[in-house]
Amino acid sequence: MIKKKILYITRLDPYNFKSWSGLTYCILKCLEKNFEVIAIGPLSNRIRIFYVLKRLIFSFFKIKFDIDRPVLVSKDFASQINKKIKNINYDAILTSEPYLTTFLDIKKPIFIYTDFIFSTYYSHYFSDKKIHKQTIKEGNYCEKISLKKSKKIILTSKFGINDATKKYKISYDKFCYLPFGANFNLIPKTNFLNKIILKKNYHVCKLISVGVHWDRKGMDKAVKLVDYMNAKGQKAMLYIVGAKPPKGHKMSKNVTLVDFLDKNNLIDQKILAKLFYEAHFNLLFSKAEAFGVVNVEASAFGLYTITNNVGGVGGAITNNINGYMFNKNESISTISNHVMKIFRNRNLFLKKSFLSKLQYEKNLSWNIISKKLSKIIKNEL
């Protein structure tokens, strides 16, 4: 049977695992399981780079200017893509960057697979900041055209879908929900993981929180949780990976800081895998989050996730299955009671761990996602 041919378009290098924290590469490999794929990217920043100075100038006035959103940048990317695909026969295009398709001169179906659309991204992450009017005006202009001309818009959370339908007045039927998988190579097999889970030490409750941005990822809240648990008689330890506290911050004795671990580096990935194996719970108290790939990775290691119910986190977490999403203003005592109730009941803890891994295998692995993505695309061709 002849495979359908998909053009995978990205501004970044699709073969570089560092592109978009590994997602660009993972989506490429996901497509390759069921289609013949031609990757178009990276693209030249020849026009985009002229806006860097403008961004720098406005940053001094605490105004955010997006160098990807000017119409001229979108038109230049379209010009590059049109030249690259001129003599290629293909059946459809898929991209995670809608502005790349705004001015494409094609008649083939376009599929968008991303976490947040433009308007949601800015209202969610930058609601308390000033955004340059050109970014808002031209960003919305390009996004609306791209979304309306696309065949299907595939988003990683129902929150993202609901917000997109409201912001751009697009029919709900045009959207599909499909999460991202784990950006991790060392995913353990279920039988191997189960043996490790059964042998875990229950003397100290080990918590892990992974993220680069201390404030946005809510590391202070994670520290408060581990300190509260110790104050209530439950010995606990928190491992914070990647984030560094503000200067002058007095760190709790219950916290171990681990330097940023590069998942492109096999040694670093093994260190992170070891931390996942030894942990009992994954924490992610983000103040804003489009999806939260680390929650998928935690589920792959059988970790039940404790998180804030913000943005698109619900795309990766199902309450009482592979974690629990608390209201972002929920008290530390309530969250602590939930964690300790599970940890102190071995049978309940094992159930949560096994369910987390099962949720990953059934709904969050790239193997499953590739099949669902293939079905979405083929149904429209």
C-alpha positions, 0 to 999 in steps of 0.5 A: 500500500502506497503511503500518503506523503506529508510535508512537515513544515517547521521554522526550526531544525526538525532533526535537532532534539533541542528544537521546541524542547524536543517536540519538533523532532518527536512530531516528525518521528510520530508522522514517519510511523504512518506516512512518507514525510518530507521535512521542510525546515529549518527556515532562514531568519533573513527578515525576522532578524531585523525585528530583533532590535525592535524587540530589544528596544521595547523590552526596556519599556517592559513591552513584549514584541513578538518577532515571529508575528509581523505580517512581513515575517510570515510572508517571507516564511511563506515565500521560502516554503513555496520555493522549497515545495514547488516541485514536490508532490504531496498529499497534505501539510502539517505544522505546529506553527500556524503563521508559517501557512498564512500566506502559503499559495497551496490547495492541499489540506493543511493540518495544525498540531500545537498546544495553544493558538496565538490568542490563548498563548498571550492571554494565558502567559502574558495577561499581566504584561504589556504587549505591543499593539503590532504583535496583537494586531498582526498576530491575530490577523495571521493566526485567524487566516491560518486557522480558517484555511486549515483542514483540522486544528489539533490541540493538546487540551480541551481548554485550548480548543474551547478558548480557540473557538471563542477567540476566533469564532471557528466551529468546534467541529474543526478541532481535535484533541490530541496530547503530546507524548514524552520527550524522553528516550529512556522510557521503561517497559511496564514489567521492569517499572513495576518491579522498581515501584514494588521495591520503593522505600517508604521511609522518606517521601521523595518529591520531584519538580522539573522546570527551568523557570523558578517563579512560573513553575511554582517552585516556591509552592513545592518547597512549602509543600515539602516543608509542611509535610515534614512539619506534620511528621512525614519525612519528605525530600524535594528534588528540584531539577533545572530551576535556580532560586532567586539570589539571596533565597534561603533554601530549605534543608528539605530540598536538593537542587539539581542542575539543568539536565540536557535530555540530548545528553545521554548521561543527563537523561540517565540522571533524570531517569534515576530521579524519576525511578526514586521519586514517589510523586511528581510536582508541577505547580505552574502559574501558567502552562500550555500543556506540561510535557514533564507530566507525561514523562512522569506518568511514563515512570509511574509517577502520580502528579500533583499540579495546579489546574491551569491552562492546558494541564488537563491535556496530560492529567486525568484526576485520580488516574495519573495525578490530581489538579488542584485549584491554584489557590488551594491550601498547602494543608489540603494538598499535603493531606492528599499526598500523605493519604496516598503515600501512607497507604501502600496499596493505594500508592501502588494503585496510583503508580500502576494507573499512571503508567497505564494512562501513559501506555493507553493515551500518552505514548507517541505510539498511541498518538501516532495512530490517532494522528494518522487517523485524523489526517487520513479521514480528511484526505 
